[in-house]
């Protein structure tokens, strides 16, 4: 049994807890949260041992690994303390408020030799995994241009403020929403390392951006557009998509449907010249416990297997999330010019 | 329960395979009259049960149904609560405590949040009961013989080991609404064990069941085994497996499974509705004839 503790039982934290609770190889040894009502309910109905001080929890419960799902501004301090104690860490995205903090944690994790993972769940979505495989095998030739997009109805009117509306806590559309798209592009194509121009626009929020538009370049020489808006109520829920144009074809994919066009006759197995359509249902492996998408269960299962040293722990590492933080900061800095 | 039940995903742009189709549905069903028109097609095809989420727009549909008691005399609704995105978006915006403040009627929650009230277990079950009442308001005067808890909530509670809420839901729905409790889940085998342990025998469970092995946690074979044991009344949903297999083949598979009492499906066009109903009836008839022959 892998002994797991969790810090921050908010929306993502509860989702993680539920999936962890159902995992056959996991024992939940502690939950830390500052909300009295959450702690009360978890203790009473789930029987979890709860804490309000995460260091006390770590000391008493002696977990093999800790899930960190608190607002981004706390990631750096908490993860650092956990690494000091040689504990395996899964943390929510985005990794840190700035790439200096995340860079330091990458080094610390390496030194500690612990398993480290960040919750960019899109990498466990069947369609995006297939996009990555196609691009890596040069199936559509050399990548010339891409478009990474995400739209959804998070902030659709002027309303009360939470940590998501505070820039110093890691709020805003760039950090919270666009980070998914940036991370996906970094992983599928190559890290975004230049930003020619960017616009961070507030629509309903007072202090943070509600949309992000940027013209960027990757280390492989491809250029692209990032277009993200979390104030778009024409979407029922978050919809993330990538369009990738190559010299030999084109890929258009979201989390449900993958469309690929091949120009020539050199084709990967299972594809034909012209348009091909594949659905996530064909590209998804069954999970043992389903909560809100196979990818959420799959990323946790991957982490648990990493802790048990049953896989390589090379998906969503601190290192990849540090690169994403670096790309985020490029876009942020460019918008100020 | 009727053999065929009509679902509502198509009305609310829920499409598991295509965002484009989802947008097209959103445009098609912009007006409530388009929803009613499609429901009438389903009724004409012999389906009298509509299983729907407690989406705000369903309130309008209920209003139309209430106004025409003669036409909708045999019509039943199976409400499914809560409409998860409403709460998920609220939690993102206001946090968990803020969401509870917004959606739990009355003000006794306020005193709990402030910590001024002694915490007794019953309080949280009562909060759930208040939330059930809030979701049920729109169905006043409509026949709702089965009331469901949505899979996101069922499975969240299941993973957290909060069985008491699942049992509490069942008890309250029976007692207050004189209805059968139903559970939607993506984890049928695991849920059934928990419900049986909580004293609920032969529960109504609606789960993803299809030939494609789509969203059948633990795998199709385990599901088939549990079905063959006849321990629950099953409504099969996502029978087309997200569109991965041809419709006729998909319906043949699910129609012939043992102990699947009902099949839930949704469709937008008259042709698709009629075809699906005819296909299920065809396989059901075929099976009956085979039984007689034996």
Interface residues (C-beta under 8 A of the other chain):
Chain A: X10 X11 X14 X15 X17 X18 X19 X20 X21 X22 X35 X36 X37 X38 X40 X41 X42 X44 X45 X46 X47 X153 X154 X155 X159 X160 X162 X164 X234 X236 X237 X239 X241 X254 X256 X257 X279 X280 X281 X282 X284 X286 X287 X288 X289 X290 X291 X292
Chain B: X12 X13 X14 X15 X16 X17 X18 X19 X20 X22 X23 X26 X85 X88 X89 X91 X92 X93 X94 X95 X96 X97 X98 X100 X112 X113 X115 X119 X121 X124 X152 X155 X156 X157 X158 X159 X160 X161 X162 X164 X165 X186 X187 X190 X212 X213 X214 X215 X216 X217 X218 X219 X241 X242 X243 X244
